């Protein structure tokens, strides 16, 4: 079975953290620390939102990819295994009828 691109990306990030390579952006992020990594996650999330709002699918694909990359770096930095996230997503995919009732609010107040 072929490895998923996300799994490959995660493994590269783990490798860069364990054995930093000069000139590697991933190694730079790990060296800069969690605050820099979280800043990049936030920036990429905002850029993803803007691309979605503007309706530019090509740009949106790029921004989603940037966000996914920075999320993976954050996961590695925080010690979150990709398999744990995949297992959680699989568990959530099995749920049916879990739509929460949302309180109606007056958005004009």
C-alpha positions as CSV (number, residue, x, y, z in Angstrom):
1,X,0.0,0.0,0.0
2,X,1.3,3.4,-0.9
3,X,2.0,5.9,1.8
4,X,-0.3,9.0,1.9
5,X,1.3,12.4,1.2
6,X,0.2,13.5,4.7
7,X,2.0,10.5,6.3
8,X,5.1,11.3,4.2
9,X,5.0,14.9,5.2
10,X,4.7,13.9,8.9
11,X,7.7,11.6,8.6
12,X,9.8,14.3,7.0
13,X,8.9,16.7,9.8
14,X,9.8,14.1,12.5
15,X,13.1,13.5,10.7
16,X,13.9,17.3,10.5
17,X,13.2,17.6,14.2
18,X,15.4,14.7,15.1
19,X,18.2,15.5,12.5
20,X,18.0,19.1,11.4
21,X,19.4,19.8,8.0
22,X,21.0,23.1,7.2
23,X,18.8,25.2,4.9
24,X,15.6,23.3,5.9
25,X,12.6,25.5,6.6
26,X,11.1,22.8,8.7
27,X,14.3,22.6,10.8
28,X,14.2,26.4,11.1
29,X,10.7,26.3,12.5
30,X,11.6,23.7,15.1
31,X,14.7,25.8,16.1
32,X,12.6,28.9,16.3
33,X,10.2,27.2,18.7
34,X,6.5,26.8,19.4
35,X,5.6,30.5,19.3
36,X,6.9,30.8,15.7
37,X,5.2,27.6,14.7
38,X,1.9,28.8,16.2
39,X,2.3,32.2,14.5
40,X,2.6,30.5,11.2
41,X,-0.4,28.3,11.8
42,X,-2.4,31.4,12.6
43,X,-1.2,33.2,9.5
44,X,-1.9,30.3,7.2
45,X,-5.4,29.8,8.7
46,X,-6.2,33.5,8.0
47,X,-4.8,33.3,4.5
48,X,-6.9,30.1,3.9
49,X,-10.0,31.9,5.0
50,X,-9.3,34.9,2.8
51,X,-8.7,32.6,-0.2
52,X,-11.9,30.8,0.4
53,X,-13.9,34.0,0.8
54,X,-12.4,35.3,-2.5
55,X,-13.4,32.2,-4.4
56,X,-9.9,31.6,-5.9
57,X,-9.7,27.7,-5.9
58,X,-6.1,27.6,-7.1
59,X,-5.0,30.0,-4.3
60,X,-7.2,28.1,-1.8
61,X,-5.5,24.8,-2.6
62,X,-2.1,26.4,-2.0
63,X,-3.2,28.0,1.3
64,X,-4.8,24.8,2.5
65,X,-1.5,23.0,1.7
66,X,0.4,25.6,3.6
67,X,-1.9,25.3,6.6
68,X,-1.7,21.5,6.6
69,X,2.1,21.7,6.5
70,X,2.3,24.1,9.4
71,X,-0.3,22.0,11.4
72,X,1.9,18.9,10.8
73,X,5.0,20.8,12.1
74,X,2.9,21.9,15.2
75,X,1.8,18.3,15.8
76,X,5.4,17.1,15.7
77,X,6.6,19.9,18.0
78,X,3.7,19.1,20.5
79,X,4.3,15.3,20.3
80,X,0.9,14.5,18.7
81,X,1.2,11.4,16.5
82,X,-0.5,11.6,13.1
83,X,-2.1,8.2,13.8
84,X,-3.9,9.7,16.8
85,X,-5.4,12.4,14.6
86,X,-6.4,9.9,11.9
87,X,-8.0,7.6,14.5
88,X,-10.0,10.6,15.9
89,X,-11.1,11.5,12.4
90,X,-12.1,7.9,11.7
91,X,-14.1,7.8,15.0
92,X,-15.9,11.0,14.1
93,X,-16.7,9.7,10.6
94,X,-18.6,6.9,12.3
95,X,-20.9,9.2,14.2
96,X,-24.4,9.7,12.9
97,X,-27.0,12.1,14.2
98,X,-24.6,14.3,16.2
99,X,-25.9,17.6,14.9
100,X,-26.0,19.9,18.0
101,X,-28.9,22.1,18.6
102,X,-27.7,25.7,18.4
103,X,-29.3,28.5,20.4
104,X,-30.9,31.0,18.2
105,X,-29.4,34.5,18.7
106,X,-30.2,37.9,17.4
107,X,-27.1,38.8,15.4
108,X,-28.3,42.5,15.3
109,X,-27.7,43.0,19.0
